[in-house]
Amino acid sequence: MYPTKFLFISLLIFCGLSASSQNKDAVFMKWKLKPGEVISYKTSMDEIDTANRRDFDMSGMSKLITGEKDTSSQKFLKQLNKLAMNSSFVTHLKLDKNKLIQIEMLMNKNKNEVSKDTTRDGRQAQEMQDMLSKMTSGVLLRATINETGEIESFYTKKEQKNLAALFFELPGRPVRVGDSWPVSVSFISMDQNFICDSSFRKNIVTVTLINDIQNEHIVTLKYEIVEYVNGDFSSPFNNTSVKTMMKMTYEALAQFSIEKGKWVSYGGIMALSSTGAMDSQTTQKFALVEE
């Protein structure tokens, strides 16, 4: 009787200590900015030139609509791609009067590389870059988050919201090693002309490590995102259709400082593979480096 009672009490004590230890290990990631403070990150979204790379090609879509391939639009897309590869970005985070965090991503023009190309295509690419800069006033992203990383600007366009979520969204609750959650992104978007045969989605951010380095808690996160669809894309103007597949993946590792309330490091790889109406094979490197 006594040994059983002792074992039961010991088990309760052990469980209590274990729970206490686990609660102590939980950390809450929050952005920490003081009034007037600005956190700035050099922001990279650079294309990687891989062996299987293919420029974005809309000729499949053009053929569905007109019955012919549109070479002029393909040339325009190549110029846009060249523009993107010669641009750099910086992202600023600052606290507003409502104690919300304003995100603003700016495009820094790098004219040196483009201006070396004196061909007609080179001049057109430079003109397109100047036009885009004027249209956006150099700002490519505006969004708002709160200190726990939740996106407050519900009105932000989906593509921009995706970018804000990938870079700055946090779980919004205390987490431990092994905990996971989805990030608020949706990469692939098809309209009513697409009939899906199969689809797959994985969206997980996981805490892989929490280190205590010189009294600073560093949380390591692993991002694993996959979106895939396969089906038929039908022309809205005739009875033709084309088999269409699209797959987007995103893998990243990031480290967040609990005490400083900001990223210590952030790096990821995004890959797009599509065939049919839209044909492309591209890979981009994403990174945030504090300035």
Secondary structure as UniProt FT lines:
FT   HELIX           2..25
FT   TURN            35..36
FT   STRAND          38..48
FT   TURN            51..52
FT   STRAND          54..57
FT   HELIX           59..66
FT   HELIX           71..85
FT   STRAND          87..95
FT   TURN            97..98
FT   STRAND          101..109
FT   HELIX           111..115
FT   HELIX           120..136
FT   TURN            137..138
FT   STRAND          139..145
FT   TURN            147..148
FT   TURN            154..155
FT   HELIX           158..168
FT   TURN            177..178
FT   STRAND          180..181
FT   TURN            192..193
FT   STRAND          194..213
FT   TURN            214..215
FT   STRAND          216..234
FT   STRAND          241..257
FT   TURN            258..261
FT   STRAND          262..275
FT   STRAND          279..290
//
